[in-house]
């Protein structure tokens, strides 16, 4: 089913010069960006007064900001909420500031925003339209970190983010686990029996499948849970509700018709924290290491790869395979008696294991794996989130 279009709110415009893009015909081109008013739960996007190149060298270029007045009651006004960053914003802007800026996918009230605030309680959470945009925002120095979902205890892996981990050169510097408690939201005055359909992210809809079936609601997929709540509120829908958080209900002025509607109470999403530079791994607390590798086709090759960890008593917590997109099929080297060579699917393997790269055991395991892996990359070695979700 096609995703429902989510309405977006307006913001204050500002112009930003880019010295390195100058040309004789236009010595000082400008890119139009937007600065959004602050609110309690969702900070505005703050841009820099200095620009830097890929090596961090200051290039100059002053930037004048014009803040919109902050209304304490603005949380109920959809037009005061910050618009998520788009790829256009990311490609034309950088930022600096004293507060840690953390990108997440979605709009204000998303579970990813809660994860960002759990990871960095005093951060400035920056909404992004897509996962790709959050990766690019970190790479281009618009934000300092990105907090993005990688797996859910009910819905499984977020395949898109596995693919983006390989496409971009960011490092995993931490993880955070968040308990997800879904609510059925609707505009004031409506009851469950008034609703005919419900909007939410596909994973949220899947996690509440039995409950929504019992309510007799038709499910419609949109980009994110909070975006669904915003859409229902903005268009004052009378026949539709949203599956989202209680925070989203507060932000968008919706009533909670039912709480904890997920089919399993143990509904936890694991998020990765991404940064431009890796952290120095230690042994003073539990660490986890994430890697990705590929192998030649052949009998027992994957067994040999996993054995390098078993031989050293290293516990694996996650194995995920993804197609190798630039080379999805591989022909066998065997002649097969004159018959056409069989073709195999070519895969990348993502593995998480509970050992720090500062541990000699982990170093030996990867040295062993490198002997027969056709490709190997360490995505990050970082502290485990041992807290209760």
C-alpha positions as CSV (number, residue, x, y, z in Angstrom):
1,X,0.0,0.0,0.0
2,X,1.4,3.4,-0.9
3,X,2.6,5.5,1.9
4,X,0.5,8.4,2.9
5,X,2.0,11.9,2.3
6,X,2.8,13.6,5.5
7,X,2.2,17.4,5.8
8,X,5.2,19.5,6.8
9,X,5.3,22.8,8.6
10,X,7.0,26.0,7.6
11,X,10.0,27.6,9.2
12,X,12.2,30.7,9.1
13,X,14.5,31.0,6.1
14,X,18.1,32.0,6.2
15,X,20.8,32.3,3.5
16,X,24.2,30.6,3.7
17,X,27.2,31.5,1.4
18,X,29.5,28.7,0.2
19,X,32.9,30.0,-0.7
20,X,34.2,26.8,-2.2
21,X,31.4,26.7,-4.8
22,X,32.1,30.2,-6.2
23,X,32.4,30.8,-9.9
24,X,33.2,33.8,-12.1
25,X,29.5,34.2,-13.0
26,X,28.3,33.8,-9.4
27,X,31.1,34.7,-6.9
28,X,28.9,34.1,-3.8
29,X,26.1,31.5,-4.4
30,X,23.7,31.0,-1.6
31,X,21.7,28.1,-0.4
32,X,18.4,28.6,1.3
33,X,18.0,26.7,4.6
34,X,15.5,26.9,7.4
35,X,15.8,27.5,11.1
36,X,12.9,26.4,13.3
37,X,11.6,27.6,16.6
38,X,12.5,25.6,19.7
39,X,10.2,23.5,21.8
40,X,10.5,21.5,25.0
41,X,10.9,18.1,23.5
42,X,12.3,18.8,20.0
43,X,15.1,21.2,19.7
44,X,15.5,23.4,16.6
45,X,18.2,22.9,14.0
46,X,21.1,25.2,14.7
47,X,23.5,26.1,12.0
48,X,27.1,27.3,12.2
49,X,28.8,30.7,11.6
50,X,31.9,28.9,10.3
51,X,32.3,26.4,7.4
52,X,34.8,23.6,7.2
53,X,36.2,21.4,4.5
54,X,36.4,17.6,4.6
55,X,39.5,17.8,6.7
56,X,38.0,20.2,9.3
57,X,39.8,23.3,8.1
58,X,37.9,26.5,8.6
59,X,37.0,28.2,5.4
60,X,35.0,31.1,6.7
61,X,31.7,32.5,5.7
62,X,29.5,34.3,8.2
63,X,26.0,33.2,8.8
64,X,23.2,35.4,10.2
65,X,20.5,33.7,12.1
66,X,17.1,35.1,12.7
67,X,15.3,33.2,15.5
68,X,11.5,32.9,15.6
69,X,9.9,33.9,18.9
70,X,9.3,31.0,21.2
71,X,5.8,30.5,22.4
72,X,5.5,28.2,25.5
73,X,2.2,26.9,24.2
74,X,3.6,26.2,20.7
75,X,3.8,22.4,21.3
76,X,0.1,22.3,20.4
77,X,0.5,24.2,17.2
78,X,1.7,22.0,14.4
79,X,3.1,24.9,12.4
80,X,5.7,25.6,15.1
81,X,7.3,22.2,15.0
82,X,10.7,21.8,13.2
83,X,10.6,20.4,9.7
84,X,12.9,17.3,9.3
85,X,16.1,17.8,7.5
86,X,16.0,16.8,3.8
87,X,18.9,15.7,1.7
88,X,18.9,19.2,0.1
89,X,19.6,20.8,3.5
90,X,22.3,18.3,4.4
91,X,24.2,18.8,1.1
92,X,24.3,22.6,1.6
93,X,25.0,23.1,5.3
94,X,27.3,22.5,8.2
95,X,27.0,23.4,11.9
96,X,28.8,24.0,15.1
97,X,27.8,24.7,18.7
98,X,28.3,23.8,22.3
99,X,25.4,21.3,22.6
100,X,25.8,17.9,21.1
101,X,23.6,17.6,18.0
102,X,22.1,14.2,17.4
103,X,20.2,13.3,14.2
104,X,17.4,10.8,14.1
105,X,14.9,9.7,11.4
106,X,11.3,11.0,11.7
107,X,9.5,13.9,13.2
108,X,9.1,15.1,16.8
109,X,7.7,12.5,19.0
110,X,9.3,9.6,17.1
111,X,10.7,6.7,19.1
112,X,14.1,7.5,17.6
113,X,13.9,10.9,19.2
114,X,13.4,9.2,22.6
115,X,16.4,7.0,21.9
116,X,18.6,10.0,21.0
117,X,17.5,11.7,24.3
118,X,18.2,8.5,26.3
119,X,21.7,8.2,24.7
120,X,22.4,11.9,25.2
121,X,20.0,13.5,27.8
122,X,21.2,17.1,27.1
123,X,21.5,16.8,23.3
124,X,19.8,18.8,20.6
125,X,17.8,16.3,18.7
126,X,17.6,17.0,15.0
127,X,14.9,15.3,12.9
128,X,15.7,14.0,9.4
129,X,13.3,12.9,6.7
130,X,15.2,9.7,5.8
131,X,17.8,7.4,7.2
132,X,20.2,8.4,4.4
133,X,19.8,12.0,5.4
134,X,20.9,11.3,9.0
135,X,24.1,9.5,7.7
136,X,24.9,12.4,5.5
137,X,24.2,15.0,8.2
138,X,27.0,13.4,10.3
139,X,29.4,13.1,7.4
140,X,28.9,16.8,6.5
141,X,29.3,18.1,10.0
142,X,25.8,19.3,10.4
143,X,25.4,17.1,13.4
144,X,27.7,15.3,15.8
145,X,26.0,11.9,16.1
146,X,23.2,9.9,14.6
147,X,21.0,7.5,16.5
148,X,19.3,5.0,14.2
149,X,17.4,1.8,14.7
150,X,19.1,-1.5,13.6
151,X,16.8,-4.2,15.0
152,X,13.6,-4.8,16.9
153,X,12.8,-7.8,19.2
154,X,9.5,-8.4,17.3
155,X,10.1,-7.0,13.8
156,X,13.7,-8.1,13.3
157,X,16.4,-6.2,11.5
158,X,16.2,-2.8,9.8
159,X,17.8,-3.9,6.5
160,X,18.1,-0.4,5.1
161,X,20.4,0.7,7.9
162,X,22.6,-2.3,7.4
163,X,23.1,-1.4,3.8
164,X,23.8,2.3,4.7
165,X,26.5,1.2,7.3
166,X,28.5,-0.2,4.4
167,X,27.8,2.7,2.0
168,X,28.9,5.3,4.4
169,X,32.2,5.6,6.4
170,X,30.8,6.3,9.8
171,X,31.7,4.5,13.0
172,X,29.5,2.8,15.5
173,X,30.4,4.4,18.9
174,X,27.6,3.1,21.1
175,X,24.2,1.4,21.3
176,X,21.0,2.2,23.1
177,X,18.0,-0.1,23.8
178,X,14.5,1.4,24.0
179,X,11.3,-0.2,25.2
180,X,8.6,0.5,22.6
181,X,5.1,1.0,24.0
182,X,2.5,1.7,21.2
183,X,-0.7,3.6,21.7
184,X,-3.8,4.0,19.5
185,X,-4.3,7.8,19.0
186,X,-7.1,9.7,17.5
187,X,-8.5,13.3,17.4
188,X,-10.5,14.5,20.4
189,X,-14.1,13.3,20.5
190,X,-13.5,10.1,18.6
191,X,-13.8,6.5,20.0
192,X,-12.4,3.3,18.7
193,X,-15.7,2.4,17.0
194,X,-15.5,5.6,15.0
195,X,-12.3,4.6,13.3
196,X,-12.1,2.6,10.0
197,X,-8.3,2.7,9.4
198,X,-5.0,3.3,11.2
199,X,-1.8,4.8,10.1
200,X,1.7,4.0,11.2
201,X,5.2,2.7,10.3
202,X,5.0,-0.8,8.8
203,X,6.9,-2.3,11.7
204,X,4.6,-0.7,14.3
205,X,1.6,-2.0,12.4
206,X,3.1,-5.5,12.4
207,X,3.9,-5.3,16.1
208,X,0.2,-4.5,16.9
209,X,-1.3,-6.9,14.3
210,X,-3.5,-8.9,16.6
211,X,-4.8,-5.9,18.5
212,X,-5.6,-3.9,15.3
213,X,-7.3,-7.0,13.8
214,X,-9.5,-7.2,16.9
215,X,-10.4,-3.6,16.5
216,X,-11.3,-4.2,12.8
217,X,-9.0,-1.4,11.5
218,X,-7.5,-1.3,8.0
219,X,-3.8,-0.7,8.2
220,X,-2.0,2.0,6.1
221,X,1.8,2.4,6.1
222,X,3.6,5.8,6.4
223,X,7.2,6.7,7.0
224,X,7.2,6.8,10.8
225,X,4.9,6.6,13.8
226,X,5.1,10.2,14.9
227,X,4.6,11.3,11.3
228,X,1.3,9.3,11.3
229,X,0.2,11.1,14.4
230,X,1.1,14.4,12.9
231,X,-0.8,13.6,9.7
232,X,-4.0,12.5,11.6
233,X,-3.9,15.7,13.7
234,X,-3.0,18.1,10.8
235,X,-5.8,16.9,8.6
236,X,-8.3,16.4,11.5
237,X,-9.2,13.0,10.3
238,X,-12.4,11.6,11.7
239,X,-12.2,8.0,10.4
240,X,-8.5,7.3,11.0
241,X,-6.2,6.9,14.0
242,X,-2.4,6.4,14.4
243,X,-0.2,4.0,16.2
244,X,2.5,6.0,17.9
245,X,3.9,7.0,21.3
246,X,2.2,8.8,24.2
247,X,4.7,11.6,23.6
248,X,3.4,12.0,20.0
249,X,-0.1,12.2,21.4
250,X,0.9,15.1,23.7
251,X,2.8,16.9,20.9
252,X,0.0,16.7,18.3
253,X,-3.0,17.1,20.6
254,X,-4.4,13.6,20.1
255,X,-6.3,11.4,22.6
256,X,-5.0,8.0,23.6
257,X,-7.8,5.5,22.9
258,X,-5.7,2.4,23.9
259,X,-2.3,1.9,25.5
260,X,0.3,-0.8,25.2
261,X,-1.4,-2.3,22.1
262,X,1.7,-4.2,20.9
263,X,1.2,-7.9,20.7
264,X,4.2,-8.7,23.0
265,X,5.1,-6.6,26.0
266,X,8.8,-7.3,25.5
267,X,9.0,-5.0,22.5
268,X,12.5,-3.5,22.4
269,X,14.3,-1.6,19.6
270,X,18.1,-1.5,19.5
271,X,19.6,1.7,18.1
272,X,23.2,2.4,17.0
273,X,25.0,5.6,17.7
274,X,27.1,6.7,14.8
275,X,29.9,9.3,14.6
276,X,32.6,10.5,12.2
277,X,35.5,9.1,14.3
278,X,35.7,5.8,16.2
279,X,36.2,5.7,20.0
280,X,39.2,4.0,21.6
281,X,38.0,0.6,22.8
282,X,38.7,-0.4,26.4
283,X,38.5,-3.4,28.7
284,X,37.1,-1.6,31.7
285,X,33.5,-2.5,30.9
286,X,31.6,-4.8,28.5
287,X,32.2,-3.9,24.9
288,X,30.6,-5.1,21.7
289,X,32.3,-5.1,18.3
290,X,30.5,-5.0,14.9
291,X,32.1,-6.2,11.7
292,X,31.1,-7.0,8.1
293,X,32.8,-9.4,5.8
294,X,32.4,-11.5,2.6
295,X,33.6,-15.0,1.7
296,X,34.4,-17.1,-1.3
297,X,31.8,-19.7,-2.3
298,X,32.5,-23.2,-1.1
299,X,31.6,-25.9,1.3
300,X,32.1,-25.1,5.0
301,X,33.4,-21.6,4.3
302,X,30.9,-19.9,6.6
303,X,31.5,-22.5,9.3
304,X,35.2,-21.7,9.1
305,X,34.5,-18.0,9.5
306,X,32.3,-18.5,12.6
307,X,34.8,-21.0,14.0
308,X,37.4,-18.3,14.5
309,X,35.2,-16.9,17.2
310,X,34.1,-20.2,18.8
311,X,37.7,-21.3,19.1
312,X,38.4,-18.3,21.3
313,X,35.2,-18.5,23.3
314,X,33.9,-15.2,21.8
315,X,30.1,-14.9,22.0
316,X,28.3,-13.8,18.9
317,X,25.1,-11.8,19.5
318,X,24.0,-11.1,16.0
319,X,24.5,-12.5,12.5
320,X,22.8,-10.8,9.5
321,X,23.3,-11.5,5.8
322,X,22.7,-9.0,3.0
323,X,23.1,-9.3,-0.7
324,X,26.3,-7.9,-2.2
325,X,24.6,-5.5,-4.5
326,X,27.4,-4.7,-7.0
327,X,28.0,-8.5,-7.4
328,X,24.7,-10.2,-6.6
329,X,25.5,-13.4,-8.4
330,X,28.7,-15.4,-8.6
331,X,29.5,-18.1,-11.1
332,X,31.1,-21.3,-9.9
333,X,34.6,-22.1,-10.8
334,X,33.8,-25.8,-11.4
335,X,33.4,-26.9,-15.0
336,X,30.5,-29.2,-13.9
337,X,31.2,-31.7,-16.7
338,X,30.6,-29.3,-19.6
339,X,27.3,-28.1,-18.2
340,X,26.7,-24.3,-17.6
341,X,28.4,-23.1,-14.4
342,X,26.0,-22.8,-11.5
343,X,25.5,-19.3,-10.1
344,X,25.3,-18.5,-6.4
345,X,23.9,-15.5,-4.5
346,X,26.8,-13.4,-3.1
347,X,26.4,-12.1,0.4
348,X,27.9,-9.9,3.0
349,X,27.8,-11.0,6.6
350,X,27.3,-8.6,9.5
351,X,28.4,-10.0,12.9
352,X,28.2,-8.6,16.4
353,X,30.3,-10.2,19.1
354,X,30.8,-9.5,22.8
355,X,34.5,-8.5,23.0
356,X,36.4,-5.3,22.8
357,X,38.9,-4.8,20.0
358,X,41.4,-3.9,22.8
359,X,41.2,-7.6,23.7
360,X,44.0,-9.7,22.1
361,X,41.5,-12.5,21.6
362,X,39.4,-10.3,19.3
363,X,42.5,-9.1,17.4
364,X,43.6,-12.7,16.8
365,X,40.1,-13.8,15.7
366,X,40.0,-11.1,13.0
367,X,43.5,-11.8,12.0
368,X,42.4,-15.4,11.5
369,X,39.3,-14.4,9.6
370,X,41.2,-12.1,7.3
371,X,43.2,-15.1,6.0
372,X,40.2,-16.3,4.0
373,X,37.7,-13.5,3.9
374,X,37.5,-11.6,0.6
375,X,36.5,-8.4,2.4
376,X,36.5,-7.4,6.1
377,X,35.7,-4.1,7.8
378,X,35.3,-3.2,11.5
379,X,32.2,-1.0,11.8
380,X,32.9,-0.2,15.5
381,X,33.9,-1.4,18.9
382,X,31.8,0.3,21.6
383,X,30.3,0.0,25.1
384,X,27.3,-2.3,25.4
385,X,24.0,-0.9,26.7
386,X,23.5,-3.0,29.8
387,X,20.6,-0.8,31.1
388,X,17.0,-2.0,31.2
389,X,15.1,-0.7,28.2
